[in-house]
Amino acid sequence: MTSVSLPIPTVGVPLPGRGCDCNSCAFYAGPDGRGGPATVEPLCTGQNSDCRFCGCSAAEADAPANACVTRKCPIRCGSRTDIAGWMADVGGTLTFDDISVDSTLPEGMPSFIPMTDGSAISKLDASLNWPAYGVGLRRVFSPDTHTLYKRFTEQTARQALALGDHQKAVLVGYGEDPLVEAFWTRRGRDRLVERIAEQEWDLVLSCNYSIYGDWPRTEHLLNMRRSLLLAQEFAEAGVNVLPNVYWFRLEDLQRYLSWIEDTQPAGIAINVQTVRDNADWDSWERPGLHFLAENLPDDMPVILTGLSRANRIAEMAQIFGPRLTLISQNPHQYALHGAVMTANGRDDVHARTEDAFAATVQYMASLLPSR
């Protein structure tokens, strides 16, 4: 394939097609995989048929230069009047070729890691002595002020959680879109990555940036690259980090597999907590997970965050085997109401918080293969 430079000398980076026009898009793979008239990086097989934004007025030739910014549109597409800035922000490319995540996975990680609210776990852990605990990003990085909470900047993560020397602290870097977007925007100015490195987490699962089926394909491509870039930044800061893998199409999974083969990260993390209804699970998440289980290296650790149904956990345990680690906030959420998780679902037994927590942790761990 012969690459064709886009006629935008002042930009210096390839840009997606305005109005999701594949023929003017630098990332269109074309019907035969060889690209189109303007292709520079053939990464995408075409626009999303369910996209709600392809008719955006910013795609019109007479749209004001700051139309997208003025309307505060959150969607990154080829029609954005500041799309060149977003492309420059991710390094002027949407490939993964320049990204590597050189890190290690700490030894002694259990197959199940419960998440808590970020406070000391002394009471919850009294009868468990569990090997590792997870904390979500919003417990460390404020969704209101977009700053790091003092209790995590004035001491190590292990001290904040009151963990023993043998216990691991895991930062689960997932959160609602405004939170992870703020983290991306402020990370350089406020040295967020470096300051989290100073908290001495044993493992960080890097943020995942959303991929919605009714959003433009450009948004998908940008967010997949941002997720890997952020993981690379954590690794370069000396953090044990796993990159997040998030996809929409088979071609996305195939790109990830090529990148994994080339760079050999210590493992991958996948956030499945947003996929609750059976339709999305059966049509999208489940097939993707099966594809990864079949095609990833046999010894590649996989951490899933958010599975809460026994049948889904059992299925993932079957296809991934002992390399699977599950992280869930179910034990803590249930325990706050005196409830426990059982084979028949939630059971409101009105137990003490610490007893309910321990029971659910032990039950969920029992669903996973031993190591």
NORDA-V855670 format. One record per backbone hydrogen bond with DSSP energy under -1.0 kcal/mol. NH is the residue of the N-H (numbers start at 1). CO is the residue of the C=O. E is the energy in kcal/mol with one decimal. If there is no record, write none. Layout:
# NORDA-V855670
nh:NH co:CO e:E
nh:NH co:CO e:E
This chain:
# NORDA-V855670
nh:4 co:39 e:-1.5
nh:8 co:6 e:-2.1
nh:11 co:8 e:-1.9
nh:12 co:8 e:-1.3
nh:20 co:17 e:-1.4
nh:24 co:21 e:-1.4
nh:25 co:22 e:-1.4
nh:26 co:15 e:-1.7
nh:29 co:44 e:-4.0
nh:33 co:30 e:-1.1
nh:35 co:29 e:-3.7
nh:39 co:36 e:-1.0
nh:40 co:26 e:-2.9
nh:41 co:26 e:-3.0
nh:43 co:27 e:-1.4
nh:43 co:41 e:-1.6
nh:44 co:27 e:-2.6
nh:51 co:48 e:-1.4
nh:52 co:214 e:-2.2
nh:56 co:53 e:-1.7
nh:59 co:56 e:-1.7
nh:60 co:57 e:-1.6
nh:63 co:60 e:-1.7
nh:67 co:64 e:-1.7
nh:70 co:66 e:-2.8
nh:71 co:67 e:-1.9
nh:73 co:68 e:-2.1
nh:80 co:77 e:-1.7
nh:83 co:80 e:-1.3
nh:86 co:82 e:-1.4
nh:87 co:83 e:-2.4
nh:88 co:84 e:-2.3
nh:89 co:85 e:-1.9
nh:90 co:86 e:-1.1
nh:91 co:88 e:-1.6
nh:92 co:87 e:-3.1
nh:99 co:96 e:-2.1
nh:103 co:101 e:-1.0
nh:113 co:326 e:-2.7
nh:115 co:328 e:-2.5
nh:116 co:134 e:-2.4
nh:121 co:161 e:-2.4
nh:125 co:121 e:-2.9
nh:128 co:125 e:-1.0
nh:129 co:125 e:-2.1
nh:133 co:168 e:-2.4
nh:134 co:114 e:-2.7
nh:135 co:170 e:-2.3
nh:137 co:172 e:-1.5
nh:139 co:136 e:-1.6
nh:140 co:137 e:-1.8
nh:141 co:137 e:-3.4
nh:142 co:147 e:-3.0
nh:146 co:142 e:-1.5
nh:149 co:140 e:-2.6
nh:152 co:149 e:-1.5
nh:153 co:150 e:-1.0
nh:154 co:150 e:-2.3
nh:157 co:199 e:-3.2
nh:160 co:156 e:-2.5
nh:161 co:157 e:-2.0
nh:163 co:158 e:-2.6
nh:167 co:164 e:-1.7
nh:168 co:131 e:-2.8
nh:170 co:133 e:-2.6
nh:171 co:203 e:-2.6
nh:172 co:135 e:-3.0
nh:173 co:205 e:-1.9
nh:174 co:172 e:-1.5
nh:179 co:176 e:-1.0
nh:180 co:176 e:-1.9
nh:181 co:177 e:-2.5
nh:182 co:178 e:-1.9
nh:183 co:179 e:-2.1
nh:184 co:180 e:-2.1
nh:185 co:181 e:-2.4
nh:186 co:182 e:-2.5
nh:187 co:183 e:-1.3
nh:190 co:186 e:-2.7
nh:192 co:187 e:-1.5
nh:195 co:191 e:-2.3
nh:196 co:192 e:-2.2
nh:197 co:193 e:-2.0
nh:198 co:194 e:-1.5
nh:199 co:196 e:-1.0
nh:200 co:197 e:-1.5
nh:202 co:169 e:-1.7
nh:203 co:169 e:-1.4
nh:204 co:240 e:-2.4
nh:205 co:171 e:-2.9
nh:206 co:242 e:-2.2
nh:215 co:212 e:-1.6
nh:220 co:216 e:-1.1
nh:221 co:217 e:-2.3
nh:222 co:218 e:-2.6
nh:223 co:219 e:-2.3
nh:224 co:220 e:-2.5
nh:225 co:221 e:-1.7
nh:226 co:222 e:-2.6
nh:227 co:223 e:-2.1
nh:228 co:224 e:-1.5
nh:229 co:225 e:-2.8
nh:230 co:226 e:-2.5
nh:231 co:227 e:-1.5
nh:232 co:228 e:-2.2
nh:233 co:229 e:-2.1
nh:234 co:230 e:-2.1
nh:235 co:231 e:-2.4
nh:236 co:232 e:-2.5
nh:237 co:233 e:-1.1
nh:238 co:235 e:-1.7
nh:239 co:234 e:-2.2
nh:242 co:204 e:-2.1
nh:245 co:269 e:-2.6
nh:253 co:249 e:-1.4
nh:254 co:250 e:-2.4
nh:255 co:251 e:-1.8
nh:256 co:252 e:-2.3
nh:257 co:253 e:-2.5
nh:258 co:254 e:-1.9
nh:259 co:255 e:-2.2
nh:260 co:256 e:-3.0
nh:261 co:257 e:-2.5
nh:262 co:258 e:-1.9
nh:263 co:259 e:-2.6
nh:264 co:260 e:-2.6
nh:268 co:301 e:-2.0
nh:269 co:243 e:-2.5
nh:270 co:303 e:-2.7
nh:272 co:305 e:-2.5
nh:275 co:272 e:-1.2
nh:276 co:274 e:-1.1
nh:281 co:277 e:-1.8
nh:282 co:278 e:-2.9
nh:283 co:279 e:-2.1
nh:284 co:280 e:-1.8
nh:285 co:280 e:-1.7
nh:286 co:281 e:-3.0
nh:288 co:284 e:-1.8
nh:289 co:285 e:-2.5
nh:290 co:286 e:-2.3
nh:291 co:287 e:-2.3
nh:292 co:288 e:-2.3
nh:293 co:289 e:-2.7
nh:294 co:290 e:-1.8
nh:295 co:291 e:-1.7
nh:296 co:292 e:-2.9
nh:300 co:297 e:-2.1
nh:302 co:323 e:-2.0
nh:303 co:268 e:-2.4
nh:304 co:325 e:-2.7
nh:305 co:270 e:-2.3
nh:306 co:327 e:-2.6
nh:313 co:309 e:-2.6
nh:314 co:310 e:-2.5
nh:315 co:311 e:-1.8
nh:316 co:312 e:-2.4
nh:317 co:313 e:-2.6
nh:318 co:314 e:-1.8
nh:319 co:315 e:-2.0
nh:320 co:316 e:-2.4
nh:321 co:317 e:-1.6
nh:323 co:320 e:-1.0
nh:324 co:321 e:-1.8
nh:325 co:302 e:-2.4
nh:326 co:111 e:-3.0
nh:327 co:304 e:-2.6
nh:328 co:113 e:-1.6
nh:333 co:329 e:-2.5
nh:334 co:330 e:-3.0
nh:335 co:331 e:-2.0
nh:336 co:332 e:-1.7
nh:337 co:334 e:-1.7
nh:338 co:335 e:-1.9
nh:339 co:334 e:-2.6
nh:340 co:347 e:-2.2
nh:342 co:345 e:-2.0
nh:345 co:342 e:-1.9
nh:347 co:340 e:-2.8
nh:349 co:347 e:-1.6
nh:351 co:338 e:-2.0
nh:356 co:352 e:-2.9
nh:357 co:353 e:-2.6
nh:358 co:354 e:-2.0
nh:359 co:355 e:-2.2
nh:360 co:356 e:-2.2
nh:361 co:357 e:-2.4
nh:362 co:358 e:-2.4
nh:363 co:359 e:-2.0
nh:364 co:360 e:-2.9
nh:365 co:361 e:-2.3
nh:366 co:362 e:-1.4
nh:368 co:365 e:-1.5
